[in-house]
Amino acid sequence: MVSLTQVKLMVKYWRIRTFATMWITYAAFYLCRTNFSVAQPGMLEEFSWSKTQVGFIASAMLAMCALGQLVNGLLGDRYGAKRLILAGMIGSAVVNLLFGFSSSFVVLLVLWGLNGYFVSVGWPLCVKTMANWFRSEERGRVMGMFGTCYMLGHVISWLLAALVVRYTGWRGAFYIPPIFLLAAAAHFWLRVRETPREAGLEGSEFPAERPPERAGLLRILRDTMEKREIWIIAVTSLLIGFVRWGFINWGITYIVETSESAIGGATIKMAFFPLLGCAGAIAAGHVSDTVFGARRGPVAVIGLSALALCILIFRMVPVHQGVLLAAVTAVIGFAIYGTESLLAGAAAQDHAAANNVSSATGFIDSFSYTGAVFSGFGTGMLIDTFGWNAAIYSWMVAAALGAFAASFLDRGRNGAVPAPRPNGAEPV
């Protein structure tokens, strides 16, 4: 007979294993999605395209991410996560390889759009899997730590791509990362178990398991859209997405063009943006759980208000003062990623309808990537037409509007985790 101590050790083992597997999996997705921004200056030089044109390629990926988040979030609740995540990882790796061999603007536009759809399976289905393993009262802290995966994945992607570009040119940024992504896909397939029951575990340590939602996809979407809180999170995420992807897509190019830095130096400065975002995600989750009693709204308001101020400072810092510029960029990353991770992770899980965690997360992230779409070509158009000031100040205004939108979240909540439902099932 298995002792209570052995059961506790098994539970601990599987939670750590699940957390680590999903962390590596989603971090790996970034190897083949943010490499584009490092390759961007080389593409501009080789093809003599305008920034608006290059911005359209970036926006093609983000537009398909927005669509894919919505569609794949629904499919995840209907059919489960494992096969969809694997297909997305393989598809993204293949598209990246094809992108590296292409030169036509139209072909690159289509390929990068396809890549956006493939990588869109990652976040909503990873969040769904995590929700199966961790209960509501610990989600702020757990998802805060989990959110570091895409920040460190972002840093690794940029640094790997910068190293490859330095020795092979911009096309190398699309040849090497897919190899690592395919290796991560194999690791994911062998290690993950979607639910505790699949691992042979059951009990009160885990959220109540439910079978996949068998209602029609439109019914699942309708149930998700009926919740006021989901809309507030979605609108706030749209504005955060505009700011975040503005820095991702154009931050390196801004430093290269305004300070005449080499691509490697510019990438290192911008690497502090997602790197300190790890601390932001952990801090936001911890504070929302321990200080605000699982209320995410107040933390989001504080983070986005600070973000607006920091963006103003960012534009005022002389670009040749590399250390100061990197420091301000790091604080911006702290504010952006802390708030985004909190809303797209813990807040989405808190307010999702029962059995609709993947759908709610996908719906929210589709708004985030809609903001990113406008940031891609919109920022390019602003730079071409009015210069860098207009672009950067547009990010500042979006951050301020995001703080206002977030102020409506959790109004009326007393700070406690939502109470169990009448049937005894824990709210997801």
C-alpha positions in Angstrom: 0.0 0.0 0.0 1.3 3.5 -0.9 1.9 5.7 2.1 0.8 9.2 2.4 4.4 10.4 2.3 4.9 8.6 -1.0 1.7 10.1 -2.4 2.9 13.6 -1.5 6.3 13.0 -3.1 4.6 11.7 -6.3 2.4 14.8 -6.4 5.4 17.1 -5.9 7.4 15.2 -8.6 4.6 15.5 -11.2 3.9 19.1 -10.5 7.6 20.0 -10.9 7.8 17.9 -14.0 4.7 19.4 -15.5 5.8 23.0 -14.7 9.3 22.4 -16.1 8.1 20.6 -19.3 5.5 23.4 -20.1 8.1 26.1 -19.2 10.6 24.7 -21.7 7.9 24.1 -24.3 6.6 27.6 -24.4 10.1 29.2 -24.1 11.1 27.2 -27.2 8.3 28.7 -29.2 10.0 32.0 -29.0 13.1 30.7 -30.8 11.2 30.8 -34.1 9.1 33.9 -33.6 11.2 36.8 -32.2 14.2 36.0 -34.4 12.6 38.2 -37.1 13.4 41.4 -35.2 17.1 40.5 -35.1 17.1 39.7 -38.8 15.1 42.9 -39.6 18.1 45.4 -40.0 19.8 43.0 -42.4 16.6 42.5 -44.4 16.2 46.3 -44.7 19.7 46.6 -46.0 19.5 43.7 -48.5 16.1 44.5 -50.0 15.9 48.3 -49.6 12.4 48.0 -48.4 10.6 50.7 -46.4 9.9 50.2 -42.8 6.2 50.1 -43.6 6.8 47.1 -45.8 8.9 45.2 -43.2 6.3 46.2 -40.6 3.6 44.4 -42.8 5.6 41.2 -42.6 5.8 41.5 -38.8 2.1 42.3 -38.7 1.2 39.3 -40.9 2.6 37.0 -38.1 0.8 38.9 -35.4 -2.5 39.0 -37.3 -2.5 35.2 -37.7 -1.5 34.9 -34.0 -4.6 36.9 -33.1 -6.8 34.6 -35.3 -4.9 31.5 -34.2 -5.2 32.3 -30.5 -9.0 32.5 -30.8 -9.4 29.3 -33.0 -6.8 27.2 -31.2 -8.1 28.2 -27.8 -11.5 26.9 -28.7 -10.0 23.7 -30.2 -8.0 23.2 -27.1 -11.1 23.1 -24.9 -12.8 20.8 -27.4 -10.0 18.3 -28.2 -7.2 18.8 -25.7 -3.8 20.3 -25.8 -1.1 17.8 -26.5 -1.4 17.1 -30.2 -2.2 20.7 -31.1 1.0 22.0 -29.3 3.2 19.4 -31.1 1.7 20.3 -34.5 2.3 24.0 -33.8 6.0 23.4 -32.9 6.7 21.3 -35.9 4.8 23.7 -38.2 6.7 26.7 -36.9 10.1 25.0 -37.4 9.3 24.1 -41.0 8.0 27.6 -41.9 11.2 29.2 -40.4 13.4 27.0 -42.6 11.4 28.0 -45.7 11.5 31.7 -44.7 15.3 31.6 -44.6 15.5 30.3 -48.2 13.0 32.9 -49.6 13.5 36.4 -51.1 10.1 37.4 -52.5 8.2 40.0 -50.4 4.9 38.2 -51.0 6.3 34.8 -50.1 7.9 36.1 -46.9 4.7 37.8 -46.0 2.7 34.6 -46.4 5.3 32.4 -44.7 5.6 34.6 -41.6 1.8 34.8 -41.4 1.7 31.0 -41.3 4.3 31.0 -38.6 2.0 33.2 -36.6 -0.8 30.7 -36.8 1.5 27.8 -35.7 3.0 29.6 -32.7 -0.5 30.7 -31.6 -1.3 27.3 -30.2 1.3 27.7 -27.5 0.0 30.1 -24.8 -3.7 29.2 -24.4 -3.0 25.4 -24.4 -0.1 25.7 -22.0 -2.2 27.8 -19.7 -5.0 25.2 -19.9 -2.6 22.4 -19.0 -1.2 24.4 -16.1 -4.8 25.1 -14.8 -5.3 21.3 -14.6 -2.4 21.0 -12.2 -2.5 24.0 -9.9 -5.4 25.4 -7.8 -6.8 28.9 -7.9 -5.2 30.1 -4.6 -1.7 29.5 -5.9 -2.1 30.7 -9.5 -0.8 34.2 -9.1 2.6 32.9 -7.8 2.7 29.8 -10.1 1.7 31.6 -13.3 4.1 34.5 -12.4 7.0 32.1 -12.3 5.7 30.3 -15.4 5.4 33.6 -17.3 9.2 33.8 -17.1 9.3 31.2 -19.9 8.5 33.5 -22.7 10.7 36.3 -21.4 13.8 34.1 -21.0 12.8 32.4 -24.3 12.7 35.8 -25.9 16.2 36.7 -24.5 17.7 33.4 -25.7 16.0 33.8 -29.1 17.5 37.3 -29.6 21.0 36.3 -28.4 21.1 33.1 -30.5 19.8 34.9 -33.6 22.3 37.8 -33.1 25.2 35.3 -32.8 24.1 33.5 -35.9 23.5 36.7 -37.9 26.9 38.0 -37.0 28.6 35.0 -38.7 26.1 33.9 -41.4 24.0 36.9 -42.2 20.3 37.5 -41.5 19.1 34.2 -43.1 21.0 32.2 -40.5 18.5 33.4 -37.9 15.9 31.1 -39.6 18.2 28.0 -40.1 19.5 27.3 -36.6 16.6 28.0 -34.2 14.2 25.5 -35.8 16.7 22.7 -34.8 16.3 23.6 -31.2 12.5 23.9 -31.5 12.2 20.4 -32.9 14.3 19.1 -30.1 12.0 20.8 -27.6 8.9 19.3 -29.4 10.3 15.8 -28.9 10.9 16.6 -25.2 7.4 17.9 -24.8 5.8 14.9 -26.4 7.7 12.4 -24.2 7.3 14.3 -20.9 3.9 16.0 -20.7 0.7 14.6 -19.1 -2.2 16.9 -19.7 -4.0 16.1 -16.4 -3.2 14.5 -13.1 -5.4 11.5 -14.0 -3.2 10.8 -17.0 -0.3 10.6 -14.6 -2.3 8.2 -12.3 -3.0 10.9 -9.7 -6.2 12.2 -8.3 -7.2 14.0 -5.1 -7.9 17.4 -3.5 -4.5 18.7 -4.3 -5.6 19.3 -7.9 -8.5 21.2 -9.5 -11.6 19.1 -10.2 -11.0 17.4 -13.5 -13.6 17.8 -16.3 -13.8 16.1 -19.7 -13.2 18.3 -22.8 -16.1 20.6 -23.6 -18.3 18.8 -26.1 -20.5 21.8 -26.9 -20.1 23.4 -30.3 -17.3 25.8 -30.8 -19.6 28.8 -31.2 -21.3 27.9 -27.9 -17.9 27.8 -26.1 -17.0 31.2 -27.6 -20.4 32.6 -26.6 -20.0 31.4 -23.0 -16.5 33.1 -22.9 -17.7 36.4 -24.3 -20.6 36.7 -21.8 -18.2 37.5 -19.0 -17.6 41.2 -18.4 -14.2 40.6 -16.8 -12.9 38.7 -19.8 -13.7 41.8 -22.0 -11.9 44.1 -19.6 -8.8 41.9 -19.6 -9.0 41.6 -23.4 -9.1 45.4 -24.0 -6.2 46.0 -21.5 -4.2 43.2 -23.2 -4.8 44.8 -26.6 -3.1 48.0 -25.4 -0.3 46.1 -23.7 0.2 44.2 -27.0 0.6 47.4 -28.9 3.4 48.6 -26.6 5.1 45.3 -26.1 5.4 44.4 -29.7 6.4 47.9 -30.6 9.5 47.4 -28.5 10.0 43.9 -29.8 9.7 44.7 -33.5 11.4 48.1 -33.5 13.5 48.5 -30.4 16.7 47.0 -31.9 16.2 49.0 -35.2 15.7 52.2 -33.1 19.0 51.7 -31.3 20.9 50.7 -34.5 19.6 53.7 -36.5 19.8 56.4 -33.8 23.2 55.5 -32.3 24.8 53.6 -35.2 25.4 50.7 -32.9 26.2 47.3 -34.3 23.5 44.7 -34.3 25.1 42.7 -31.5 25.4 45.7 -29.2 21.8 46.8 -29.9 20.5 43.3 -29.2 22.3 43.1 -25.9 20.8 46.4 -24.8 17.3 45.3 -25.8 17.8 41.9 -24.1 17.4 43.5 -20.8 13.8 44.3 -21.8 12.4 40.7 -21.5 15.1 39.7 -19.0 13.9 42.0 -16.2 10.4 41.1 -17.3 11.0 37.8 -15.5 11.3 39.6 -12.2 8.2 41.6 -13.1 6.1 38.5 -13.7 7.1 36.9 -10.4 6.6 40.1 -8.5 3.2 40.9 -10.0 1.9 37.4 -9.3 3.2 37.4 -5.7 1.9 40.8 -4.9 -1.5 40.1 -6.4 -1.8 37.0 -4.2 -0.3 38.2 -1.0 -1.1 41.9 -0.9 -4.3 42.3 -2.9 -5.9 38.9 -2.1 -5.9 37.5 -5.6 -7.2 40.7 -7.1 -5.2 41.4 -10.3 -6.7 44.7 -11.3 -4.9 47.0 -8.9 -1.5 45.5 -9.7 -2.2 46.0 -13.4 -3.1 49.7 -12.9 0.1 50.3 -11.0 2.3 48.5 -13.5 0.8 50.3 -16.6 0.9 53.7 -15.0 4.6 53.2 -14.3 5.1 51.9 -17.8 3.7 55.1 -19.4 6.2 57.2 -17.3 9.1 55.0 -18.2 8.4 55.2 -21.9 8.6 59.0 -21.6 12.0 58.6 -19.9 13.1 56.1 -22.5 12.7 58.7 -25.3 14.5 61.4 -23.3 17.6 59.2 -22.6 20.5 59.9 -25.1 21.0 56.7 -27.1 24.8 56.9 -26.8 24.4 56.4 -23.0 24.2 52.6 -23.4 24.1 51.7 -19.7 21.3 54.1 -18.9 19.3 53.1 -21.9 19.6 49.4 -21.0 18.5 50.2 -17.5 15.4 52.1 -18.6 14.6 49.4 -21.1 14.9 46.8 -18.3 12.4 48.7 -16.1 10.0 49.0 -19.1 10.2 45.2 -19.5 9.5 44.7 -15.8 6.3 46.7 -16.1 5.1 45.3 -19.4 5.8 41.6 -18.7 4.7 41.7 -15.1 1.3 43.1 -16.1 0.8 41.0 -19.2 1.8 37.8 -17.5 -0.6 38.5 -14.7 -3.6 39.2 -16.9 -3.0 36.5 -19.6 -2.2 33.9 -16.9 -3.7 34.2 -13.5 -6.5 36.7 -14.3 -7.6 34.6 -17.3 -7.8 31.5 -15.2 -9.6 33.3 -12.4 -12.4 34.6 -14.6 -12.8 31.9 -17.2 -16.0 29.9 -17.3 -15.8 26.3 -16.1 -14.0 24.2 -18.6 -13.3 27.2 -20.8 -9.8 28.2 -19.7 -8.2 27.6 -23.1 -11.0 29.5 -24.9 -10.8 32.5 -22.5 -7.0 32.6 -22.7 -7.1 32.4 -26.5 -9.8 35.1 -26.6 -7.7 37.4 -24.4 -4.5 36.8 -26.3 -6.2 37.4 -29.6 -6.8 40.9 -28.5 -3.2 41.2 -27.4 -2.0 40.2 -30.8 -4.5 42.5 -32.5 -2.8 45.3 -30.7 0.5 43.9 -31.9 -0.7 43.9 -35.5 -1.3 47.6 -35.4 2.0 48.1 -33.6 3.9 46.3 -36.5 2.9 48.2 -39.5 1.4 51.2 -37.6 4.8 51.9 -35.9 6.5 51.6 -39.2 4.2 54.1 -40.8 4.6 56.5 -37.9 8.4 56.3 -38.2 8.3 56.8 -42.0 5.9 59.7 -41.8 6.7 61.5 -38.6 9.8 60.0 -37.1 10.7 58.1 -34.0 9.1 60.5 -31.6 5.6 59.9 -32.9 6.0 56.1 -32.6 7.4 56.1 -29.1 4.8 58.5 -27.8 2.1 56.4 -29.2 3.3 53.6 -27.0 3.2 55.9 -24.0 -0.5 56.8 -24.7 -1.4 53.1 -25.1 0.1 52.3 -21.7 -1.9 55.1 -20.0 -5.1 53.9 -21.7 -4.3 50.4 -20.5 -4.0 51.6 -16.9 -7.5 53.2 -17.2 -9.0 50.0 -18.7 -7.5 47.9 -16.0 -9.0 50.1 -13.2 -12.4 48.5 -14.0 -11.1 44.9 -13.3 -12.0 43.3 -9.9 -14.3 46.1 -8.8 -16.6 44.8 -6.2 -14.4 41.8 -5.4 -13.5 41.6 -1.7 -10.0 40.3 -2.4 -10.8 36.6 -1.8 -10.4 33.8 -4.3 -13.8 33.1 -5.8 -15.8 30.7 -3.7 -16.5 27.1 -4.7 -19.6 26.6 -6.8 -22.7 25.0 -5.4 -21.9 21.6 -6.9 -18.6 21.6 -5.1 -16.4 22.0 -8.2 -13.6 24.5 -7.9 -14.0 27.5 -10.2 -11.4 27.4 -13.0 
